[in-house]
Amino acid sequence: MFKIIIPKAAFKELEKIDLQNQKLVYTKIRDLEKGLFETDKSLKGKHKGKFRKRAGDYRIVYLKENDILVITLIRIAHKKEVY
């Protein structure tokens, strides 16, 4: 199990999403907590070292810290505006 940290800014972005997509994002966050990363992609360029998880039309951008099993959510936004 991983510990998930959701900063205030990411939580506010999540609150702006409609309820159906919020549920999907929460499901994907629980997947992160369980360590299900196999379909996630690593980001490149200025976001190198971060990963993204698909949640329908939304993306969860996160940073995984292997040593202490902590995942920090960076951003939750629509795929058009996340990068």
C-alpha positions in Angstrom: 0.0 0.0 0.0 1.1 3.5 -0.8 0.2 6.6 1.1 -1.5 9.2 -1.1 -1.0 12.9 -0.5 -3.5 15.2 -2.1 -2.4 18.9 -1.9 -5.1 21.5 -1.4 -4.7 22.8 -5.1 -5.3 19.3 -6.5 -8.3 18.7 -4.2 -9.8 22.0 -5.4 -9.4 20.9 -9.0 -11.1 17.7 -8.2 -14.1 19.5 -6.6 -14.7 21.4 -9.9 -15.2 18.1 -11.8 -18.7 16.7 -12.3 -19.8 14.0 -9.9 -19.6 11.0 -12.3 -16.0 11.9 -13.2 -15.1 12.6 -9.6 -16.1 9.0 -8.7 -13.9 7.7 -11.6 -10.9 9.8 -10.4 -11.4 8.5 -6.8 -11.4 5.0 -8.1 -8.1 5.6 -10.0 -6.6 7.2 -6.8 -7.5 4.0 -4.9 -5.7 2.1 -7.6 -2.6 4.2 -7.0 -2.9 3.5 -3.3 -2.9 -0.2 -4.1 0.1 0.1 -6.3 -1.5 -0.4 -9.7 0.8 1.5 -11.9 1.2 -0.8 -15.0 -0.8 1.3 -17.4 0.5 4.7 -16.3 2.9 6.6 -18.5 5.9 8.6 -17.4 6.0 12.2 -18.6 8.8 13.8 -20.5 10.3 17.3 -20.9 9.7 19.7 -18.0 7.5 17.1 -16.3 10.2 14.4 -16.3 10.0 12.1 -13.3 6.3 12.5 -12.9 3.6 10.0 -14.1 0.1 10.2 -15.4 -2.9 8.0 -14.9 -5.9 8.1 -17.2 -9.4 8.7 -15.6 -11.7 9.0 -18.6 -11.1 12.5 -20.1 -9.2 13.5 -17.0 -5.6 12.9 -16.1 -4.0 12.5 -12.6 -0.4 13.7 -12.6 1.6 12.3 -9.7 5.1 11.9 -8.3 6.0 8.5 -6.9 8.7 8.4 -4.1 9.9 4.8 -4.1 11.9 4.9 -0.9 9.0 5.8 1.4 6.0 4.6 -0.6 4.4 8.0 -0.9 2.5 9.3 -3.9 1.9 13.0 -4.2 -0.8 14.1 -6.6 0.3 17.1 -8.5 -2.7 17.9 -10.7 -6.1 16.6 -11.7 -7.4 18.3 -14.8 -9.1 17.7 -18.2 -6.7 16.2 -20.7 -6.8 19.4 -22.8 -5.5 21.5 -20.0 -3.4 19.2 -17.7 0.0 19.7 -19.4 
